[in-house]
């Protein structure tokens, strides 16, 4: 998991999961209103890309997190990688 960033009042972080019997490695981003007890919103990023391993997915997740400029009031980061 990455070090969280505070963007537009939301804590934003990214992580990856390794490949397993159900599928390839995946990259995710989560947002949570800073100081809130609500559950974080989870977004699978780079849905059309297949990562060979968790390291590749984590690198992509870190890059996506670094690119986030804003988070809207519903918790959706922008830009959101496809």
Backbone bond lengths (Angstrom), bond angles and torsions (degrees), N, CA, C in turn:
res aa  C-N    CA-C-N  psi(-1)  N-CA   C-N-CA  omega(-1)  CA-C   N-CA-C  phi
1 X - - - 1.445 - - 1.533 108.45 -
2 X 1.323 115.24 143.79 1.457 120.30 -179.25 1.526 111.15 -81.09
3 X 1.306 115.16 166.53 1.453 120.84 170.97 1.522 106.88 -70.40
4 X 1.327 118.58 128.80 1.455 120.29 -177.97 1.528 112.32 -64.40
5 X 1.334 115.09 150.48 1.468 122.20 173.12 1.522 107.37 -115.57
6 X 1.326 116.30 145.75 1.455 121.29 173.93 1.520 107.18 -98.21
7 X 1.342 116.62 116.56 1.461 122.49 -177.34 1.527 107.83 -133.55
8 X 1.319 117.05 121.52 1.473 122.48 176.37 1.526 112.63 53.44
9 X 1.334 117.60 35.98 1.463 120.95 179.02 1.516 114.53 82.12
10 X 1.332 117.53 8.24 1.456 121.97 178.53 1.523 109.96 -119.17
11 X 1.308 116.08 142.53 1.448 121.84 170.06 1.524 106.21 -84.39
12 X 1.331 116.03 126.34 1.471 121.13 -177.19 1.521 107.57 -124.01
13 X 1.316 116.44 130.48 1.460 119.84 175.17 1.512 110.19 -143.46
14 X 1.308 116.14 165.25 1.456 122.07 -176.93 1.521 109.54 -133.67
15 X 1.315 114.93 154.52 1.466 120.65 178.46 1.519 109.03 -157.58
16 X 1.312 116.10 173.49 1.465 120.71 177.77 1.516 109.21 -134.23
17 X 1.314 114.50 163.27 1.455 121.32 172.67 1.528 107.67 -121.26
18 X 1.315 117.25 144.06 1.465 119.60 -179.25 1.523 110.67 -75.29
19 X 1.322 116.65 163.13 1.465 118.61 175.35 1.525 109.49 -64.92
20 X 1.315 114.95 149.97 1.462 119.41 176.60 1.527 108.37 -147.52
21 X 1.323 117.36 -172.84 1.463 120.10 -176.77 1.532 112.96 -63.57
22 X 1.341 117.64 -18.35 1.464 121.14 179.87 1.523 113.65 -89.73
23 X 1.331 117.92 -13.16 1.454 118.17 -179.80 1.511 113.93 164.47
24 X 1.337 114.97 -174.48 1.462 120.84 -176.68 1.535 111.98 -77.76
25 X 1.312 115.10 173.89 1.462 120.69 174.06 1.528 108.28 -61.67
26 X 1.337 116.78 146.90 1.468 121.62 -178.35 1.527 109.69 -131.69
27 X 1.340 115.06 154.92 1.459 122.07 176.87 1.531 108.65 -114.79
28 X 1.331 116.34 141.46 1.461 121.88 -177.50 1.525 110.58 -134.83
29 X 1.328 114.97 156.29 1.450 121.88 172.53 1.531 106.37 -132.47
30 X 1.308 117.29 141.36 1.457 121.56 177.30 1.515 109.99 -127.41
31 X 1.341 114.45 147.02 1.460 120.74 175.43 1.517 108.38 -128.12
32 X 1.313 114.89 145.47 1.461 120.58 177.22 1.524 107.51 -148.29
33 X 1.324 116.95 132.28 1.457 121.37 178.24 1.524 107.91 -57.99
34 X 1.331 116.74 126.80 1.462 121.52 -177.53 1.525 110.36 -57.43
35 X 1.322 116.59 129.57 1.453 122.40 177.94 1.518 114.26 79.63
36 X 1.311 118.35 1.67 1.462 122.26 -177.52 1.527 110.87 -89.49
37 X 1.314 115.31 151.05 1.458 121.13 175.24 1.530 111.41 -91.32
38 X 1.345 117.04 -4.05 1.462 120.80 179.98 1.523 110.17 -65.49
39 X 1.334 114.63 156.39 1.461 119.95 176.86 1.516 110.85 -69.44
40 X 1.307 115.83 149.33 1.469 120.89 177.33 1.523 110.04 -69.90
41 X 1.335 115.44 151.59 1.457 121.42 171.72 1.522 107.37 -89.85
42 X 1.315 117.53 132.58 1.458 122.32 -178.69 1.520 109.82 -111.55
43 X 1.338 115.50 133.29 1.455 122.24 179.59 1.520 108.72 -125.82
44 X 1.323 116.52 125.60 1.464 119.06 172.07 1.524 106.18 -80.61
45 X 1.323 116.39 126.85 1.459 120.61 -177.73 1.525 109.95 -110.47
46 X 1.311 115.48 157.96 1.469 121.46 -177.24 1.526 110.37 56.12
47 X 1.334 116.78 48.24 1.465 121.74 -176.03 1.524 113.54 -60.00
48 X 1.320 117.26 -30.46 1.463 119.16 -176.59 1.524 112.85 -91.83
49 X 1.313 116.74 -4.50 1.463 120.30 -178.66 1.524 110.05 -95.77
50 X 1.318 116.10 138.63 1.461 120.65 176.70 1.530 108.96 -105.39
51 X 1.301 115.84 120.96 1.459 121.40 178.99 1.519 109.21 -93.32
52 X 1.310 115.90 140.72 1.463 120.02 -179.94 1.513 112.35 -73.54
53 X 1.332 116.18 -28.37 1.461 119.52 -178.06 1.534 110.04 -156.91
54 X 1.311 115.45 173.50 1.458 120.93 -178.76 1.517 113.42 -65.45
55 X 1.320 117.38 -29.51 1.463 120.86 179.58 1.523 110.57 -66.29
56 X 1.323 116.35 -43.98 1.465 121.05 177.09 1.532 110.73 -62.19
57 X 1.328 116.82 -43.37 1.465 121.38 179.36 1.528 110.69 -64.52
58 X 1.329 117.19 -40.08 1.466 120.30 -179.87 1.516 110.93 -66.91
59 X 1.310 117.73 -38.79 1.459 121.30 177.33 1.531 110.40 -60.99
60 X 1.317 116.76 -44.24 1.466 121.03 177.93 1.529 110.40 -64.05
61 X 1.332 117.30 -40.03 1.468 120.93 179.24 1.531 110.86 -63.90
62 X 1.330 117.24 -42.65 1.475 120.88 177.62 1.528 111.24 -61.31
63 X 1.321 116.36 -43.78 1.462 120.48 179.30 1.523 111.09 -63.51
64 X 1.323 117.22 -40.51 1.463 121.16 178.57 1.525 110.53 -64.33
65 X 1.319 116.87 -42.55 1.465 120.77 178.66 1.520 110.78 -62.37
66 X 1.312 117.41 -42.42 1.469 121.32 -179.90 1.530 111.53 -63.73
67 X 1.335 117.34 -27.42 1.465 121.42 -177.55 1.524 113.76 -83.17
68 X 1.337 118.45 -13.84 1.465 120.80 -177.57 1.526 110.00 -64.10
69 X 1.333 114.89 125.40 1.472 121.49 -179.95 1.521 111.74 -100.63
70 X 1.335 116.73 -38.87 1.464 121.81 -178.60 1.518 109.82 -144.96
71 X 1.326 114.94 165.55 1.460 122.57 171.84 1.529 105.40 -131.10
72 X 1.335 116.79 127.46 1.467 117.99 -178.22 1.524 110.40 -75.18
73 X 1.328 116.45 174.29 1.462 120.73 -174.23 1.523 113.59 -65.13
74 X 1.338 116.79 -15.87 1.466 120.29 176.68 1.528 112.18 -91.91
75 X 1.335 117.75 -2.38 1.455 121.36 177.52 1.508 115.41 94.59
76 X 1.330 117.34 13.88 1.468 120.53 -178.32 1.531 109.46 -93.40
77 X 1.342 116.59 119.47 1.465 119.76 -178.87 1.527 111.58 -72.49
78 X 1.331 115.01 150.51 1.468 121.05 177.63 1.508 108.34 -136.35
79 X 1.317 119.59 129.20 1.458 125.57 -0.01 1.527 111.62 -77.67
80 X 1.316 113.77 149.83 1.470 120.87 177.99 1.520 107.75 -105.11
81 X 1.325 118.32 116.00 1.466 119.63 178.43 1.515 111.10 -63.46
82 X 1.307 116.29 145.88 1.466 120.30 -179.79 1.502 111.49 -89.17
